[in-house]
């Protein structure tokens, strides 16, 4: 029965959504939400709606290498758009080991069919990375080393999305001594654009937001030097952290469950990596914005940064964070605070003014180096 | 009884390979031999990846270990972290506050419910539910069916008509997405169209609801997947009275947890369990298939300590113990620290021991990776066509309890609880068996495993609500401590220490073993549920739970292995957990031998 249906016309995303009982009004609401997520201007809603109304669903092959499936789990947590809407209405998730009905030969046939029917017009999404040790035999699927599968499927893709820190940078299995020689996707794929969406896992709405962007504009989002979409990875967690005021005021958690912890003070002295981590946790939040690690009392471990596993121990504070001026760090500011809050603010303001004068930039991640 | 528990593989028939097994976590390959009647006479379970996490842990700060090992698995997220903080606390002699124990229980129960729910609807249901058949359902009859089994409010004819119409348009689009190339129309599908439609509607509803459940993790530990944990307690501080409470776990946050816990219980009671029993009633013949070693050997480490720092069996909500040889009248003691209890063998695994006839306790484990497919494997540098099960054939080791292969998971936990005389578990199990008109022995099967998981989700949802209420009580009584910090600083630790951490993950018994030397990890070992269940053979010919469960199974069409998927999925495989490297020194990587 399904074979005969395959020859029928492919529905656009909008048609598919409305066929799912979603009203025109709700559809426009969805477009407006997507437009806001993507930071578009007043014309954004129309752009999103037009894209969704005129384009067939984009085929996606979602492959798994060395990984833990946390990216897939995060993806299905997306609340706007909802994961079920993404899977049924926005993309055509034709291959994903975690969710697909078919197994074995029937599953493997889909990879060949998509390459044949959609050459250059499908997205390859990769969760996990590629072990090169033992000639690639530390991860094989369908009897074939993952490195071969990756190269075959990437060659004909429109673009490759590297989900999570595994695919983007190597993550935990690439931590010292990297026994499997785990290698990020971007180092193995040539001639096809690769988008890194790091995080262990990435925030669900960042994952679906990246897909929405590609569907809406039919191009890849603007990327930074590390191939991360600037719209979600352009700022540090520290820059927008709701506990930032306590950092600036020198109010720190000094020990777990102390008075400072109960008052929601800054976790910098407990090892928080917020000041060096580019991610959207402190703005978008996790699981429909309910919280993020710092809000729940634990410092950021920097899970979206390259090599973060080897920058531990996690509870050792970042060395020499001289946020307050040349001579001051968190300890001396704490002392200053004991004398008078005004002095600390004066120091901090002084630094801010100095920065403006000198025109200094953030440390990294904001560089103009678009991959496109 | 022979070492192989009565299972004698016969590889003379036609070879069938299923790779990948989908709708699981990680990478699993199954090879089979079927006889002329298409009955499985030989089954081979092959873990096809490894990542080397334990090697990576060497020389790290033991307080960081939870974060590393949590990344073993993002599906059963948190289980490895929990086992890890318990192992480190055991090694260093750290007691945790009551609130920390309660919050950990709440986190873990939340995972049980969410993980079991997602397994049932999104990983397992398509083995039983024919999505295309749902197109032929009558919405009014579907509504009548749904209302006859549950008071769930979303069961109107209009709701099911809308679902059917959505599905029809989706299928009609020609882009079938995750349903592409499924086994639709296979004769092993037995549900009427209305039951299929009801299940499809709830597949979508459960996909939306599961993201609500995990918000409990987000409130208490910052995010999901991979929430944050802490040696000595939990990271979230409690402040319900004073200024600054908005920066901590305050009443608004706790109310959110309570509200989600109650909604979750409703969903399990009114959707998951009724669907499970309704679907099971059409597949009672599956109480005959896939039992494997479940009627003989079962094991649980026990879970959910009622009071903090007391691991005695009486204090555990799910009891610890093992059943050997099917003797339900005797519960064997299980001790993670007794070197004769838990051992791992590598005679059929891609690792090397100096003497592979012997097993090693995790504290004494050694590892050297040895990807050597064996003399009779069919392999080129590009493709492995067939493994050689007489030689080494999997990245999974073979763990044994007192030399015996064991099955672990929800079925093991419920049966051990039942045999231990736990009233809450007996009531739950007997109630379901009565409804289905099935005897206790029917649990030792594919259907029994799947049913046990759903019943355990009900048990966990009830206990989740109770644990949240207990946390409120504790706070009301003035206890707001969430972390003990006396032994936080490494300067307070002994020069050497070793500990074991237990956990019953959703998929079964999980143990972590840590050795600490000069404040750093000297050795770290994990033996995980899927290592038990997906185990390859051992030197005495004993076969693992997956392999045993497939023996004797008839399949209608080996090229469309729906029945095999049913059996394997009933275990809820988690291969990233099972296939990582155990080892003291990391060893040198062996050169590949390609024949």
Interface residues (C-beta under 8 A of the other chain):
Chain A: X1 X2 X5 X6 X7 X8 X9 X10 X11 X15 X16 X19 X20 X21 X56 X57 X59 X64 X66 X67 X68 X69 X70 X71 X72 X73 X74 X76 X77 X78 X79 X82 X83 X84 X87 X88 X91 X92 X93 X94 X96 X97 X98 X99 X100 X101 X102 X103 X104 X105 X106 X107 X108 X109 X110 X131 X133 X134 X135 X137 X138 X139 X140 X141 X142 X143 X144 X145 X148 X171 X172 X173 X175 X176 X177 X178 X179 X180 X182 X200 X201 X204 X243 X255 X256 X257 X261 X262 X263 X264 X265 X281 X286 X287 X288 X290 X291 X292 X293 X294 X295 X296 X297 X298 X301 X303 X309 X312 X313 X314 X315
Chain B: X17 X18 X19 X20 X21 X22 X23 X24 X25 X26 X27 X29 X48 X49 X50 X51 X52 X53 X55 X56 X60 X61 X63 X64 X67 X68 X71 X72 X73 X74 X75 X77 X118 X122 X123 X126 X131 X132 X162 X165 X166 X169 X170 X171 X172 X173 X174 X175 X176 X177 X178 X179 X180 X181 X182 X183 X184 X185 X204 X207 X208 X210 X211 X214 X215 X217 X218 X219 X220 X221 X222 X223 X224 X225 X226 X228 X230 X232 X233 X234 X235 X236 X237 X238 X239 X242 X243 X244 X245 X246 X247 X248 X249 X256 X369 X371 X381 X382 X383 X384 X385 X395 X480 X481 X482 X483 X485 X488 X559 X560 X561 X565 X576 X581 X586 X589 X590 X591 X592 X594
